[in-house]
Amino acid sequence: MIKATNIHKSYGDLHVLKGVNLSISESEVISVVGASGAGKTTLLQILGTLDKPDYTKNTELVINGEPTEVLNHKELAKFRNKNIGFIFQFHQLLPEFTALENVCIPAFINNISKAEAENRAKDLLDYLGLKARIHHKPNSLSGGEQQRVAVARALINQPKIIFADEPSGNLDSESAEQLHNLFFKLRDEFKQTFIIVTHNQDLANMADRKLTMVDGKILE
């Protein structure tokens, strides 16, 4: 599903990623742990095509069989919209829109009709236990509910890969546990691949594989 070879990333004189090699199979749940500054979020952003690595002749990032380095900016955005979902620590819902409207946004970008997008969104929100909250705006939802809306938004285009960056870092322990269990339920039911950056050791240890980052490199 994902093959990353010799991934480097520098910002000026700061060498953040130092030759990361990684292979992830379909339907795997991978956790990425490590101290702050180890390069976890930078790696996640590059694997999710939100940022680009420093290309050398040996650098390669293949996602679902697609070599991403050959895609231009527009092609990459389209590829990302169709194949990848993102869940962040801070849900990043748009406050002026309802839960239903927030979930529909990626589908609209993907040129899915309003009727189909809303039907998909309603099904997802119902699946996630939010049927009664679809017309509520984020400030009327609890932290756990907001994060489940963000999960629904990540799933609306039926992506093959979900990237999550500290997804439970802003939740109380009960909501965090529910979210963690949800990831594995989604994997089992929809066969999606999850790559999760987390400081939560309970979540990290639940994964099929736990990868530890130290000083810009991965130690399995």
LUMFI-700603 format. One record per residue: x, y, z of N, C-alpha, C in turn; residue in one letter. Coordinates in pm, whole numbers, padded with zeros to 5 digits, always signed. Last residue first. Example, Ala and Ser with C-alpha at 12.3 -4.5 7.8 and 13.67 -1.06 7.14 Angstrom:
BEGIN
+01285-00225+00708+01367-00106+00714+01290+00003+00787S;+01319-00569+00780+01230-00450+00780+01320-00330+00780A;
! end
This chain:
BEGIN
+01249-00014+01437+01134-00103+01460+01157-00184+01586E;+01328+00312+01408+01380+00191+01472+01259+00102+01500L;+01377+00557+01166+01285+00462+01226+01361+00344+01282I;+01507+00893+01213+01513+00759+01156+01414+00669+01230K;+01513+01136+01346+01487+01136+01202+01495+01000+01134G;+01565+01065+01620+01655+01151+01543+01639+01135+01392D;+01364+00794+01611+01471+00855+01689+01559+00935+01595V;+01050+00641+01620+01139+00734+01550+01237+00794+01650M;+00919+00322+01610+00975+00425+01696+01071+00511+01615T;+00620+00163+01529+00747+00214+01478+00794+00327+01568L;+00437-00117+01579+00472+00010+01641+00611+00049+01593K;+00178-00288+01412+00321-00262+01427+00339-00126+01491R;-00088-00300+01478-00025-00421+01425+00127-00410+01434D;-00162-00128+01791-00137-00135+01646-00076-00269+01606A;-00172-00104+02061-00281-00176+01996-00253-00203+01848M;+00035+00061+02132+00053-00082+02155-00059-00167+02094N;-00071+00312+02077+00046+00264+02003+00061+00113+02014A;-00274+00331+02270-00308+00325+02128-00192+00267+02048L;-00109+00336+02498-00215+00235+02485-00255+00218+02339D;+00053+00558+02458+00113+00425+02450+00009+00314+02440Q;+00022+00839+02285-00059+00753+02370-00011+00609+02356N;+00140+00990+02103+00214+00976+02228+00140+00883+02324H;+00131+00907+01752+00069+00923+01883+00172+00918+01995T;+00030+00870+01425+00133+00929+01510+00069+00957+01646V;-00078+00609+01234-00117+00695+01346+00006+00741+01423I;-00220+00491+00954-00088+00531+01006-00113+00639+01109I;-00425+00234+00835-00412+00347+00927-00266+00368+00964F;-00613+00119+00563-00482+00123+00626-00474+00249+00712T;-00932-00050+00558-00845+00066+00537-00714+00050+00613Q;-01139-00235+00564-01007-00276+00514-00914-00158+00485K;-01383-00204+00681-01364-00138+00552-01224-00160+00493F;-01382-00354+00919-01502-00352+00835-01474-00300+00694E;-01129-00327+01032-01184-00461+01016-01302-00461+00917D;-01101-00047+01036-01007-00131+00961-01067-00268+00931R;-01309+00019+01209-01311+00066+01071-01217-00018+00984L;-01215-00099+01444-01344-00141+01388-01353-00102+01241K;-00990+00049+01484-00974-00092+01454-01103-00152+01398F;-01099+00303+01534-01003+00284+01426-00993+00138+01386F;-01257+00258+01764-01321+00287+01636-01226+00263+01519L;-01074+00238+01967-01146+00117+01927-01213+00135+01791N;-00999+00510+01975-00900+00406+01944-00969+00279+01895H;-01239+00632+02054-01180+00662+01924-01081+00555+01882L;-01270+00526+02310-01372+00501+02208-01317+00525+02069Q;-01043+00633+02434-01057+00488+02421-01159+00452+02314E;-01107+00906+02422-00989+00856+02354-00999+00705+02331A;-01329+00922+02587-01346+00951+02444-01228+00898+02364S;-01199+00855+02829-01309+00773+02780-01329+00795+02630E;-01003+01059+02860-00963+00919+02849-01074+00830+02792S;-01062+01343+02644-01056+01279+02774-01036+01129+02755D;-00851+01467+02374-00972+01404+02426-00952+01353+02568L;-00638+01544+02228-00718+01652+02285-00846+01599+02348N;-00520+01318+02124-00442+01402+02215-00521+01510+02284G;-00614+01146+01942-00683+01147+02072-00614+01238+02172S;-00452+01184+01717-00597+01199+01704-00673+01204+01836P;-00182+01249+01627-00227+01269+01765-00379+01280+01772E;-00279+01222+01313-00171+01287+01388-00222+01325+01527D;-00344+00977+01078-00394+01041+01200-00276+01094+01281A;-00444+00883+00761-00333+00933+00841-00391+01009+00960F;-00576+00616+00589-00607+00721+00685-00480+00755+00762I;-00636+00493+00264-00540+00517+00371-00587+00633+00458I;-00836+00479+00081-00771+00354+00116-00678+00369+00237K;-01146+00659+00129-01003+00650+00100-00946+00516+00143P;-01419+00749+00084-01382+00607+00091-01234+00586+00059Q;-01482+01008+00122-01444+00968-00015-01395+00824-00022N;-01531+01014+00401-01639+01041+00305-01606+00998+00163I;-01347+00988+00606-01394+00866+00540-01486+00891+00421L;-01298+01236+00713-01184+01163+00656-01229+01043+00574A;-01554+01289+00814-01502+01371+00704-01384+01299+00635R;-01557+01104+01023-01651+01090+00912-01604+01169+00790A;-01358+01222+01183-01338+01087+01129-01430+01065+01009V;-01485+01460+01249-01361+01465+01171-01329+01329+01110A;-01688+01354+01403-01724+01424+01279-01601+01432+01189V;-01529+01264+01611-01598+01165+01528-01649+01227+01398R;-01450+01508+01717-01348+01422+01656-01412+01313+01571Q;-01693+01603+01812-01624+01676+01708-01520+01588+01638Q;-01740+01413+02014-01830+01421+01898-01764+01495+01782E;-01533+01474+02192-01539+01342+02130-01628+01341+02007G;-01605+01736+02264-01478+01709+02199-01478+01576+02128G;-01955+01796+02177-01846+01767+02270-01717+01740+02193S;-02106+02066+01993-02068+01926+02006-01958+01911+02110L;-02148+02325+01937-02256+02257+02010-02226+02109+02033S;-01944+02408+01779-01946+02460+01916-02059+02402+02000N;-02003+02281+01526-01899+02229+01616-01908+02280+01761P;-02364+02262+01486-02233+02318+01453-02131+02274+01558K;-02595+02006+01399-02530+02087+01502-02396+02139+01451H;-02710+01827+01235-02735+01968+01205-02676+02062+01310H;-02643+01579+01340-02592+01615+01208-02611+01763+01176I;-02709+01451+01571-02626+01571+01584-02585+01629+01449R;-02829+01210+01561-02908+01319+01618-02834+01452+01620A;-02624+01048+01461-02744+01072+01380-02823+01192+01429K;-02383+00961+01556-02409+01106+01556-02534+01142+01477L;-02259+00713+01544-02341+00746+01660-02380+00893+01669G;-02134+00642+01315-02049+00689+01424-02128+00739+01545L;-02347+00585+01149-02256+00476+01187-02172+00514+01308Y;-02437+00849+01113-02522+00751+01181-02436+00636+01233D;-02225+00949+00967-02255+01009+01097-02345+00918+01180L;-02248+00785+00738-02127+00782+00821-02155+00837+00961L;-02502+00858+00639-02473+00718+00674-02352+00709+00767D;-02460+01130+00592-02560+01088+00691-02536+00944+00735K;-02267+01114+00390-02234+01179+00517-02332+01136+00626A;-02409+00990+00182-02290+00926+00238-02260+00981+00377R;-02606+01190+00143-02646+01054+00181-02528+00978+00243N;-02446+01405+00066-02523+01414+00190-02570+01276+00236E;-02342+01305-00175-02252+01343-00065-02327+01347+00067A;-02575+01275-00328-02495+01157-00291-02403+01187-00174E;-02660+01546-00343-02748+01442-00288-02668+01320-00243A;-02442+01676-00463-02487+01716-00329-02571+01605-00265K;-02207+01457-00630-02328+01539-00626-02369+01567-00482S;-01857+01497-00624-01972+01411-00594-02094+01501-00578I;-01617+01630-00664-01723+01641-00765-01835+01539-00749N;-01445+01646-00458-01430+01529-00545-01540+01522-00651N;-01546+01854-00318-01420+01877-00389-01396+01765-00491I;-01760+01718-00203-01788+01823-00301-01662+01852-00384F;-01616+01554-00029-01694+01493-00137-01728+01596-00244A;-01508+01735+00156-01418+01662+00066-01491+01595-00051P;-01767+01832+00269-01675+01918+00195-01578+01840+00105I;-01932+01675+00431-01953+01675+00286-01843+01745+00207C;-01865+01732+00693-01832+01600+00639-01840+01598+00487V;-01971+01990+00719-01827+01967+00733-01786+01835+00669N;-02247+01936+00694-02179+02018+00593-02028+01998+00599E;-02294+01784+00928-02322+01729+00795-02245+01805+00688L;-02227+01971+01128-02154+01845+01116-02171+01786+00977A;-02243+02302+00976-02292+02193+01059-02202+02070+01042T;-02013+02583+00973-02088+02477+00908-02132+02370+01007F;-01851+02754+01106-01975+02810+01053-02064+02706+00987E;-01618+02618+01178-01719+02650+01281-01852+02698+01227P;-01486+02338+01032-01518+02477+01004-01635+02518+01092L;-01258+02140+01221-01389+02158+01159-01412+02307+01136L;-01020+02057+01339-01017+02148+01224-01148+02149+01148Q;-00954+01892+01557-01039+01840+01450-01044+01926+01325H;-00643+01847+01659-00747+01948+01665-00830+01931+01539F;-00515+01617+01562-00542+01633+01705-00653+01735+01727Q;-00670+01492+01256-00570+01566+01332-00610+01577+01479F;-00689+01279+00987-00750+01311+01116-00641+01374+01202I;-00746+01235+00640-00663+01289+00748-00747+01315+00872F;-00729+01002+00369-00805+01078+00466-00715+01120+00580G;-00672+00942+00023-00617+00963+00157-00714+01044+00242I;-00773+00925-00236-00709+00807-00176-00673+00818-00030N;-00885+01162-00330-00954+01035-00355-00901+00919-00273K;-00713+01366-00249-00855+01376-00217-00927+01242-00231N;-00471+01281-00365-00486+01287-00219-00633+01287-00178R;-00526+01316-00638-00490+01184-00586-00514+01177-00435F;-00563+01594-00644-00672+01504-00682-00649+01363-00628K;-00308+01680-00567-00424+01719-00488-00543+01627-00517A;-00157+01573-00777-00133+01527-00641-00252+01560-00551L;-00246+01721-00995-00267+01576-00994-00252+01520-00853E;-00154+01976-00917-00297+01951-00936-00329+01802-00931K;+00129+01935-00907+00054+01984-00791-00095+01952-00802H;+00209+01621-01074+00221+01765-01052+00128+01807-00939N;+00372+01313-01008+00247+01389-01013+00274+01538-00992L;+00598+01172-00965+00571+01211-01104+00445+01296-01117V;+00605+01100-00702+00698+01204-00745+00673+01251-00888E;+00435+00888-00651+00384+01024-00629+00476+01132-00683T;+00350+00612-00820+00470+00688-00783+00434+00837-00771P;+00099+00403-00705+00121+00528-00779+00250+00595-00733E;+00034+00187-00545+00088+00160-00678+00121+00283-00760G;-00037+00312-00306-00138+00236-00381-00095+00216-00526N;+00236+00511-00342+00115+00493-00263+00009+00427-00349I;+00576+00552-00316+00471+00489-00395+00352+00461-00303V;+00845+00744-00330+00725+00729-00247+00612+00679-00336L;+01199+00753-00325+01076+00706-00390+00964+00701-00288E;+01535+00835-00393+01412+00863-00317+01289+00821-00395T;+01766+00815-00533+01714+00692-00474+01583+00712-00400N;+01837+01067-00614+01814+00967-00720+01754+00838-00664K;+01631+01267-00396+01761+01225-00447+01733+01118-00553T;+01416+01519-00281+01438+01407-00373+01586+01390-00407Y;+01295+01569+00018+01407+01619-00061+01450+01506-00155D;+00934+01524+00002+01069+01496+00052+01173+01569-00031P;+00662+01753+00047+00745+01670-00041+00879+01643+00024K;+00343+01736+00212+00474+01796+00192+00555+01701+00105D;+00122+01585+00186+00101+01726+00221+00231+01805+00207L;+00145+01314+00143+00165+01404+00028+00130+01549+00058T;+00163+01145+00355+00029+01188+00315+00028+01286+00201G;+00435+01128+00386+00364+01008+00343+00223+01042+00295L;+00471+01393+00479+00529+01350+00351+00459+01225+00300I;+00332+01393+00720+00296+01489+00617+00352+01450+00481Q;+00471+01193+00859+00330+01176+00829+00287+01269+00716L;+00724+01314+00885+00709+01189+00809+00564+01169+00767L;+00652+01528+01051+00710+01554+00919+00696+01431+00830T;+00572+01390+01279+00473+01466+01202+00524+01498+01063T;+00825+01270+01354+00702+01193+01332+00603+01268+01242K;+01071+01372+01427+01036+01372+01286+00905+01304+01253G;+01143+01423+01687+01205+01307+01622+01173+01299+01473A;+01012+01622+01823+01126+01660+01742+01194+01546+01669G;+00930+01427+02104+00903+01547+02025+01029+01587+01950S;+01004+01074+02068+01009+01201+02139+00971+01316+02046A;+00768+00833+01940+00901+00890+01955+00892+01025+02024G;+00574+00632+01708+00599+00697+01837+00741+00752+01840V;+00321+00528+01510+00453+00589+01504+00472+00669+01632V;+00141+00234+01421+00160+00349+01510+00304+00397+01499S;-00062+00100+01173+00075+00130+01212+00074+00247+01308I;-00258-00146+01062-00264-00030+01151-00124-00012+01207V;-00315-00263+00729-00234-00256+00849-00269-00132+00931E;-00448-00263+00488-00525-00295+00609-00440-00304+00736S;-00159-00328+00294-00301-00294+00298-00363-00345+00428E;+00160-00246+00450+00068-00331+00374-00075-00282+00386S;+00440-00045+00411+00316-00066+00486+00218-00141+00397I;+00775+00025+00457+00679-00046+00374+00558-00082+00459S;+01040+00259+00454+00919+00209+00519+00830+00140+00418L;+01317+00449+00545+01267+00344+00457+01150+00275+00527N;+01462+00768+00570+01361+00675+00620+01321+00578+00510V;+01683+00960+00575+01686+00834+00502+01589+00730+00554G;+01615+01147+00795+01750+01109+00754+01751+00970+00689K;+01440+01445+00858+01431+01303+00822+01560+01262+00753L;+01567+01695+00924+01463+01634+01008+01450+01485+00983V;+01815+01905+00948+01791+01778+00877+01695+01695+00962H;+01837+02240+00918+01781+02138+01006+01744+02014+00925L;+01910+02442+00753+02019+02358+00804+01969+02245+00893D;+01613+02430+00577+01737+02504+00597+01848+02410+00641G;+01488+02145+00651+01438+02281+00650+01557+02371+00681Y;+01483+01831+00486+01555+01935+00558+01480+02066+00546S;+01430+01492+00462+01365+01622+00463+01447+01718+00547K;+01431+01179+00286+01502+01284+00359+01417+01411+00356H;+01380+00848+00237+01309+00975+00254+01390+01068+00344I;+01433+00589+00118+01533+00693+00132+01470+00833+00140N;+01110+00504+00023+01252+00467+00014+01339+00592+00024T;+00802+00368+00097+00883+00488+00104+01029+00447+00111A;+00508+00239-00004+00650+00208-00002+00729+00338-00009K;+00191+00128+00084+00284+00241+00086+00426+00187+00086I;+00082-00121+00000+00000+00000+00000+00086+00127+00000M;
! end
